[in-house]
Amino acid sequence: MTNTPFGDGGRSSNGRFAPGNRGGPGNPLAGKISKLRAALVAAVTEDDIHEIARSLIATAKGGDVRAVKELLDRTIGRPVETDLIERLESLETALKDVETDREMPL
């Protein structure tokens, strides 16, 4: 990194971006990728998605482990995410119980 009035590489002495830092140039291909993504979205129909989904389901039922994983990840979520959501719901329920207990007169 080069020294600037802000510190090394536009960062202050604590390593954070310093005020006035313009940041980097960004992704030079972002505009092109955005146009390509928009073209793809415009080209794909709802029927295409249904057909692809049916094909994925048939492949998964045929025993293709990668298709099974993709199908389950896209429908019920990854195991870690699902477990995290269950834990959060459990904590929210416990918090509501504690709040309810505080509101009740003794």
C-alpha positions as CSV (number, residue, x, y, z in Angstrom):
1,M,0.0,0.0,0.0
2,T,1.2,3.5,-0.7
3,N,1.2,6.3,1.9
4,T,-1.5,8.9,1.4
5,P,-2.7,11.8,3.6
6,F,-5.1,9.2,5.1
7,G,-2.6,6.6,6.0
8,D,-1.7,3.4,4.2
9,G,-4.0,2.8,1.2
10,G,-6.5,5.4,2.1
11,R,-7.0,4.0,5.6
12,S,-6.5,5.7,8.9
13,S,-4.0,4.5,11.6
14,N,-6.7,2.2,13.0
15,G,-7.1,0.4,9.6
16,R,-10.6,1.9,8.8
17,F,-11.2,3.8,5.6
18,A,-10.4,7.4,6.3
19,P,-12.9,10.3,5.6
20,G,-12.4,11.4,2.0
21,N,-11.3,8.0,0.7
22,R,-12.9,7.6,-2.7
23,G,-12.8,3.8,-2.5
24,G,-11.7,1.6,-5.4
25,P,-12.7,1.7,-9.0
26,G,-15.2,-1.1,-8.5
27,N,-15.7,-4.0,-10.8
28,P,-15.0,-2.9,-14.3
29,L,-17.2,-5.7,-15.7
30,A,-20.2,-4.9,-13.5
31,G,-22.1,-3.0,-16.2
32,K,-21.6,-5.8,-18.7
33,I,-22.6,-8.5,-16.2
34,S,-25.7,-6.5,-15.3
35,K,-26.8,-6.3,-18.9
36,L,-26.1,-10.0,-19.5
37,R,-28.1,-10.9,-16.3
38,A,-31.0,-8.7,-17.5
39,A,-30.9,-10.4,-20.9
40,L,-31.0,-13.8,-19.3
41,V,-33.9,-12.9,-17.0
42,A,-35.8,-11.5,-20.0
43,A,-35.2,-14.7,-22.0
44,V,-36.3,-17.2,-19.3
45,T,-40.0,-17.7,-18.9
46,E,-42.0,-19.0,-16.0
47,D,-42.6,-22.2,-18.1
48,D,-38.9,-22.6,-18.5
49,I,-38.4,-22.5,-14.8
50,H,-41.2,-25.1,-14.3
51,E,-39.6,-27.3,-16.9
52,I,-36.1,-27.0,-15.3
53,A,-37.6,-27.7,-11.9
54,R,-39.4,-30.8,-13.1
55,S,-36.1,-32.0,-14.7
56,L,-34.2,-31.3,-11.5
57,I,-36.8,-33.3,-9.5
58,A,-36.7,-36.2,-12.0
59,T,-32.9,-36.3,-11.9
60,A,-32.9,-36.2,-8.1
61,K,-35.4,-39.0,-7.9
62,G,-33.1,-41.0,-10.3
63,G,-30.5,-40.9,-7.6
64,D,-28.2,-38.1,-8.7
65,V,-26.8,-36.9,-5.4
66,R,-25.8,-33.5,-6.7
67,A,-29.4,-33.0,-8.0
68,V,-30.8,-34.1,-4.6
69,K,-28.5,-31.6,-2.8
70,E,-29.4,-28.8,-5.1
71,L,-33.1,-29.5,-4.8
72,L,-33.1,-29.7,-1.0
73,D,-30.8,-26.6,-0.7
74,R,-33.2,-24.6,-2.9
75,T,-36.4,-25.8,-1.3
76,I,-35.8,-26.3,2.4
77,G,-32.5,-24.5,2.8
78,R,-29.1,-25.7,3.8
79,P,-28.9,-27.6,7.0
80,V,-26.9,-24.9,8.8
81,E,-29.4,-22.2,7.8
82,T,-32.3,-24.4,8.8
83,D,-30.7,-25.2,12.2
84,L,-29.9,-21.5,12.7
85,I,-33.5,-20.5,12.0
86,E,-34.8,-23.2,14.4
87,R,-32.4,-21.9,17.1
88,L,-33.5,-18.3,16.5
89,E,-37.2,-19.3,16.8
90,S,-36.5,-21.1,20.0
91,L,-34.7,-18.1,21.4
92,E,-37.5,-15.8,20.4
93,T,-40.1,-18.1,22.1
94,A,-38.0,-18.1,25.3
95,L,-37.6,-14.3,25.2
96,K,-41.4,-13.9,24.8
97,D,-41.9,-16.3,27.8
98,V,-39.5,-14.2,29.9
99,E,-41.2,-11.0,28.9
100,T,-44.6,-12.5,29.7
101,D,-43.4,-13.6,33.1
102,R,-42.2,-10.1,33.9
103,E,-45.5,-8.6,33.0
104,M,-47.4,-10.9,35.3
105,P,-47.9,-9.6,38.9
106,L,-46.6,-11.7,41.7
